[in-house]
Amino acid sequence: MKFALYERIVIFIMQISFFAKVVLFLTLYFISDLSIKNNILRKVMNRANRAKKI
């Protein structure tokens, strides 16, 4: 009986760990995606500002 309880606890901890990894991965993905988009937007704005000066 105790073994089954320990097994359930271990599986639950492993699932939390898996979900934590998924959340961390998605967070890093969205942060990097946002950073890339901001970088592209900054480059486009700089080009547009230079084009106005000509």
Protein Blocks (a to p, Z undefined) as FASTA:
>chain_A
ZZmmmmmmmmmmmmmmmmmmmmmmmmmmmmmmmmmmmmmmmmmmmmmmmmmmZZ
